[in-house]
Amino acid sequence: MKNIQLDVIRSFISIPCPKAVADLLKFELTRIKNRIPPQIIRWTPVEQWHLTLVFFGDVFASELEKIQSALTEACKGQKSFELKLGDFGAFPDWKKPKVLWIGLNGEIPKLLQLQTNIASAVHNWIQKPEGRPFQAHLTVGRIKNVPDPGTCQKIQQRFSEINLKSSQPWIVSEVRLMKSILSPAGAEHFVLYSVNLS
C-alpha cells in the first residue's frame, strides 16, 4: 500500500501591525540594538510583527475552507476597535527571558471578546492550546541562549529606555488567517484569508 501524502500548512490567526506603528517601534528598537550583544537576540523582522489571536500549528490544507468559514462567522457583528503600543515584557520573565515582546493597550475588552469568539469557533483545529491566558503582544525578538543574570538585567534596562509616548492608537479593522513557512533563514508569513470588522 502506498503512503498518501496529505498537504499540511502551519498557520495562525492574527491582527496585522500597521506600518506607522511598526515604523515608530522599529526606530526605537534600532536605538538600543547596538548596545545589546548581537549573538544574544534573534530579532523578529518588522514585516512579521503581528498580534497572534490563535496559533494552530499544522492543519490539513483541505480544512482551510472550513476554518475560513468559522473565522468569518466568529467575526460577524464584531466592530472595529482601537489598540496602542504599551510596555515591553518577556516570557516567561526577565530573569530567564526567552521571548521579548511589547504589550498592547487600548480597547482590550473588545479585543478579548474577539479573541474568545475566534478561539471558540476554531478550537477543533488548534493542535496545542496555549498554557497561559491570552495576553495581547507583539513579539519583537527571541533569546538564542538565555544569558547570565547580569546580562538579562542589562537587556531589561535597555528595553526600559525605549520611549513610545508618541505612539498613536490605531483602528483594528481586519483579522487574517496566515500561513507560516519555516526555513533555516527564518519564518515567512503569507496571508491566506482576511475578514474585515464592521
C-alpha positions, 0 to 999 in steps of 0.5 A, a space after each residue: 500500500 502506498 503512503 498518501 501524502 496529505 498537504 499540511 500548512 502551519 498557520 495562525 490567526 492574527 491582527 496585522 501591525 500597521 506600518 506607522 506603528 511598526 515604523 515608530 517601534 522599529 526606530 526605537 528598537 534600532 536605538 538600543 540594538 547596538 548596545 545589546 550583544 548581537 549573538 544574544 537576540 534573534 530579532 523578529 523582522 518588522 514585516 512579521 510583527 503581528 498580534 497572534 489571536 490563535 496559533 494552530 500549528 499544522 492543519 490539513 490544507 483541505 480544512 482551510 475552507 472550513 476554518 475560513 468559514 468559522 473565522 468569518 462567522 466568529 467575526 460577524 457583528 464584531 466592530 472595529 476597535 482601537 489598540 496602542 503600543 504599551 510596555 515591553 515584557 518577556 516570557 516567561 520573565 526577565 530573569 530567564 527571558 526567552 521571548 521579548 515582546 511589547 504589550 498592547 493597550 487600548 480597547 482590550 475588552 473588545 479585543 478579548 471578546 474577539 479573541 474568545 469568539 475566534 478561539 471558540 469557533 476554531 478550537 477543533 483545529 488548534 493542535 496545542 492550546 496555549 498554557 497561559 491566558 491570552 495576553 495581547 503582544 507583539 513579539 519583537 525578538 527571541 533569546 538564542 541562549 538565555 544569558 547570565 543574570 547580569 546580562 538579562 538585567 542589562 537587556 531589561 534596562 535597555 528595553 526600559 529606555 525605549 520611549 513610545 509616548 508618541 505612539 498613536 492608537 490605531 483602528 483594528 479593522 481586519 483579522 487574517 488567517 496566515 500561513 507560516 513557512 519555516 526555513 533555516 533563514 527564518 519564518 515567512 508569513 503569507 496571508 491566506 484569508 482576511 475578514 474585515 470588522 464592521 
